[in-house]
């Protein structure tokens, strides 16, 4: 479950200077992943395949 966000959003690589920026960036990436999963759910596609959610 955690390897997919690492690959898709490059969560390991961050350039935050403060912890607030780090948490904001992580929250934005998790929100984007949740949105793409919802798009797949609405379109009756497999939820786990978010790489092609908007195609």
SEDREN-985209 format. One record per atom (N, C-alpha, C): x, y, z. Coordinates in steps of 0.001 Angstrom, whole numbers, plus 524288, in hexadecimal, padded with zeros to 5 digits. Example, Ala and Ser with C-alpha at 12.3 -4.5 7.8 and 13.67 -1.06 7.14 Angstrom:
<pts>
833867E9C681E78
8300C7EE6C81E78
833907F31C81E78
832327F73681BA8
835667FBDC81BE4
832648001E81EBE
</pts>
This chain:
<pts>
803317FB5C80000
800008000080000
80361804E980000
807D1804B68028B
80B0480967802E1
80EFA809D47FE7D
80FE2805A07FB97
813A6805FC7F752
8115C808DA7F2A2
80C3D808877F1E2
809DB80B2B7ED6B
80A44811217EDDE
8090B813817F25F
809E5819317F2C6
80FA781AB67F240
8132A817647F431
818B58188B7F393
81A2F818D07EDD9
81838815357EAC3
8197A815277E532
816BE8198B7E246
811C381A3E7E334
80EB881E027E02A
80FCA823AB7E1A8
8104F824BA7E6A5
810C782A237E871
8163982B847EA63
819DA827CC7EA40
81F2F8289B7EC23
81F3582B087F19B
81CA38285F7F53C
81C3D82A647FA90
8217C82A6B7FD66
825138271E7FBB8
82A30827047FE3F
82D2C82C157FD27
82CAA82E107F863
82F6C832CE7F6DC
82C17837867F844
82DCD83A7C7FC08
82AFC83F447FD6E
82EF2843977FE63
82D3F848397FD7D
830B184CB97FE10
82E89850928021A
82BC484E77805FA
8297C851CF809FC
82DB9853C980DAB
82D368589F80F13
830F785AF1812A9
82F0885AC581847
829E685A54818F4
8279F859FF81E28
823EC8555D81E53
822C28539582302
81F3D84F178238D
819BE85067821AD
818288554882222
81300856EA8203B
812A08562481A58
816AC8577681782
816C7856B2811DE
816CA850F681064
8198084DCA81375
8199A8482A81283
81429845D681328
811878472E81769
80C538451181868
80859847158146E
808DB84BE8812C2
8055584E0680ED0
8060984B3980999
80AE284A3C80829
80BF28476B80354
809DD841DA8037B
80A9E83F34807E0
808A4839DD80876
802AF839C980845
8003483D7780AE7
7FA7C83DAD80AEB
7F85783EA680574
7FAEF8420180280
7F942843027FD21
7F9CC83E3E7F9AE
7FE0583B567FA54
7FED7836A17F731
7FAEA8325D7F89F
7F9C4831CD7FDA7
7F5EB82DEE7FF54
7F07E82F7C7FD7A
7EF458348B7FD8D
7EA31836567FB9C
7E9AC835597F5C1
7EDDA8361C7F2D0
7EDB78350F7ED31
7ECEB82F467EC22
7EF7E82BF27EF38
7EED9826547EE8D
7E94A824A07EFD8
7E710826D87F3EA
7E1B0825967F565
7DDDF827527F12E
7DECA82BCF7EED4
7DB6C82DAF7EAAD
7DBA582A0F7E5F1
7E05A8284F7E48B
7E0D0824CC7E00D
7DE3D81F857E127
7DE8481DB97E604
7DBCA818E47E76D
7D5E7819A47E704
7D3F781E237E87D
7CE5E81F437E80E
7CCA381F707E257
7CFDC821BE7DEFC
7CE9E821E67D968
7CE2C81C597D748
7D1C5818E97D8DB
7D17A813797D72F
7CC93810D67D951
7CB24811F77DE1F
7C68180FA27E07E
7C18F8113E7DD8F
7C1298162D7DC37
7BC96818317D96D
7BC34815D17D3F6
7C0A7815007D162
7C0B8812EC7CC13
7C0F380CFB7CBE1
7C03C80A607D059
7C020804AC7D0BC
7C5278022D7CEB3
7C9828046E7D037
7CEA58024F7CEF4
7D1248005F7D3FA
7D53C7FD317D39A
7D7F87FB8B7D860
7DA2C800497DB4E
7D922800947E050
7DA9B805277E367
7E085805A17E3F2
7E33E8013C7E442
7E8DC8015A7E52C
7EC12803297E08E
7E9DC803677DBF3
7ECD9804F77D756
7EBFC80AC17D644
7EEC380DFF7D943
7EDCC813A37D8E8
7F127816487D4D7
7F4E48138C7D29B
7F8748160E7CEE9
7F58A817DF7CA03
7F18F815007C86E
7EEA7816427C3C7
7E91A817F17C50D
7E84781A6A7C982
7E30381BC77CB57
7E07181FE37C7FA
7E364823817C5DB
7E10D827E07C30A
7E11A827327BD1C
7E2AA822A17BB52
7E2B7821AC7B5AA
7DD7881FC87B3F5
</pts>
